[in-house]
Amino acid sequence: MSEIVLRGVGRAFGATQAVQPTDFTFPDGSVTCLLGPSGCGKTTLMRMIAGLDTPTGGRILFDGRDVTGKPARDRDVAMVFQYPVMYRTLSVAENVELALRDDRRLSAAGRRARVDEVLEVMQLQDRRAAGIDALDVGTRQRVAVARAVARDCAVILFDEPTTNVEVHAKTQLIRAFKQFRARLRQTIIYVTHDQTEAMTLADRIALMRDGAITQCDAPHALYDRPESAFGGWFLGNPGMNFLEPRPQGGVARFDGFPSPFRLPDGDPEGLQLGIRPERILVGPAGALPVPAQVLRRAITVGGQYLLLLRAGSATLRARTPPRAPFAPGDTVSIECPISHAAFFRHGQRLVAQPRMTEDVHA
Ligand SMILES: Nc1ncnc2c1ncn2[C@@H]1O[C@H](COP(=O)(O)OP(=O)(O)OP(=O)(O)O)[C@@H](O)[C@H]1O
């Protein structure tokens, strides 16, 4: 186990600042997912922590020890990549054992016991004698994780390990990941652009954009209370709806809400209201405060409907229960609960929330 501290760590490639100078702590024994869109700097940040790349600024500390200039082999770090490198002529067990070859603390019997333990945790006992070529991509990736786990390093880094794995094998891999987490408390940094994976695995998600960590929080806190409009948009499938205000004196109207909002400083400049599709209530015409039109309907995994609605000049996506009786062309009614609305100014969450002039639907 190890606490990893970044002090102003950044990386530039020529004119491209791949990682902005970053201060950040990965707590001892935690699972932190680095989540963000392609090109936001996740892999570069992870490679610097691994010792595969050197920062152009700042320092990296492992338990207070400065490892900034040290190579990967001096960092007590194991890694699992998108494309695992394996010895194809060796069996599963031999591949795992090979990872322990240089560990002088272990006797031959100790090594075998460790291999057995890890194969069991990763649910690979029945494949121990199989050759690597006989395995599907998902199982091969589980062997890669087994090798990383076997070494008992302080830190394990995962770089998008499930990208090339099909859905069923991905579920198995994630289940195995959770099992070894429950048994062994290494510090884990897991790079992904898959939000479902991050939500499932992480103790904390560090959301990245343009080379910077924009927010780090427990998965549900990040989902429920994004500090930026980017977080509201990136998390969720689909992400938040955003509404623009129509200013009227010191108040602003948002289509979708029955009454105008009183703005804390009277200034509608750069203001947006965000609301998640699953928070919008949809009912028959007249049942709820705001009339709306169904423009389109899609069925999502789980049988829910995703409706595209028009309310005034706003278009909104709303999720309804399976088989809700709404179809394109229908007039319906909606309610956007104020308690689930988030206000952003120039992309950042407002601390003082605007209030509705008549709080009838709060
Ligand atoms: N070796 C390199 N030389 C030049 N530019 C690089 C290099 N590695 C990364 N970059 C640039 O740095 C930025 C961040 O890249 P990085 O691979 O870290 O992002 P990422 O979030 O991991 O993306 P992805 O999810 O696509 O892997 C990108 O603009 C990328 O083009």
The ligand as an SDF file (V2000), in Angstrom:
LIG
                    3D

 31 33  0  0  0  0  0  0  0  0999 V2000
    4.0920   10.9940  -27.0180 N   0  0  0  0  0  0  0  0  0  0  0  0
    3.3060   12.0330  -27.3190 C   0  0  0  0  0  0  0  0  0  0  0  0
    3.7160   12.9960  -28.1660 N   0  0  0  0  0  0  0  0  0  0  0  0
    2.9420   14.0600  -28.4510 C   0  0  0  0  0  0  0  0  0  0  0  0
    1.7150   14.2520  -27.9370 N   0  0  0  0  0  0  0  0  0  0  0  0
    1.2410   13.3320  -27.0880 C   0  0  0  0  0  0  0  0  0  0  0  0
    2.0140   12.1770  -26.7370 C   0  0  0  0  0  0  0  0  0  0  0  0
    1.2720   11.4300  -25.8670 N   0  0  0  0  0  0  0  0  0  0  0  0
    0.1100   12.0920  -25.6900 C   0  0  0  0  0  0  0  0  0  0  0  0
    0.0850   13.2210  -26.4280 N   0  0  0  0  0  0  0  0  0  0  0  0
   -1.0150   14.2120  -26.4710 C   0  0  0  0  0  0  0  0  0  0  0  0
   -1.3540   14.5260  -25.1410 O   0  0  0  0  0  0  0  0  0  0  0  0
   -2.7630   14.6510  -24.9940 C   0  0  0  0  0  0  0  0  0  0  0  0
   -3.2480   13.6780  -23.9290 C   0  0  0  0  0  0  0  0  0  0  0  0
   -3.1060   12.3240  -24.4170 O   0  0  0  0  0  0  0  0  0  0  0  0
   -3.4280   11.0560  -23.5440 P   0  0  0  0  0  0  0  0  0  0  0  0
   -3.1230    9.8440  -24.3570 O   0  0  0  0  0  0  0  0  0  0  0  0
   -2.7850   11.1680  -22.2190 O   0  0  0  0  0  0  0  0  0  0  0  0
   -5.0010   11.1850  -23.3620 O   0  0  0  0  0  0  0  0  0  0  0  0
   -6.0490   10.0960  -22.8900 P   0  0  0  0  0  0  0  0  0  0  0  0
   -7.0330   10.8200  -22.0430 O   0  0  0  0  0  0  0  0  0  0  0  0
   -5.3530    8.9480  -22.2780 O   0  0  0  0  0  0  0  0  0  0  0  0
   -6.7330    9.6700  -24.2540 O   0  0  0  0  0  0  0  0  0  0  0  0
   -7.2620    8.2220  -24.7280 P   0  0  0  0  0  0  0  0  0  0  0  0
   -8.4640    7.9080  -23.8840 O   0  0  0  0  0  0  0  0  0  0  0  0
   -7.6130    8.4600  -26.1610 O   0  0  0  0  0  0  0  0  0  0  0  0
   -6.1270    7.2690  -24.5340 O   0  0  0  0  0  0  0  0  0  0  0  0
   -3.3530   14.4090  -26.3660 C   0  0  0  0  0  0  0  0  0  0  0  0
   -3.5280   15.6720  -26.9790 O   0  0  0  0  0  0  0  0  0  0  0  0
   -2.2860   13.6150  -27.0790 C   0  0  0  0  0  0  0  0  0  0  0  0
   -2.3370   13.8430  -28.4660 O   0  0  0  0  0  0  0  0  0  0  0  0
  1  2  1  0
  2  3  1  0
  2  7  2  0
  3  4  2  0
  4  5  1  0
  5  6  2  0
  6  7  1  0
  6 10  1  0
  7  8  1  0
  8  9  2  0
  9 10  1  0
 10 11  1  0
 11 12  1  0
 11 30  1  0
 12 13  1  0
 13 14  1  0
 13 28  1  0
 14 15  1  0
 15 16  1  0
 16 17  2  0
 16 18  1  0
 16 19  1  0
 19 20  1  0
 20 21  2  0
 20 22  1  0
 20 23  1  0
 23 24  1  0
 24 25  2  0
 24 26  1  0
 24 27  1  0
 28 29  1  0
 28 30  1  0
 30 31  1  0
M  END
$$$$
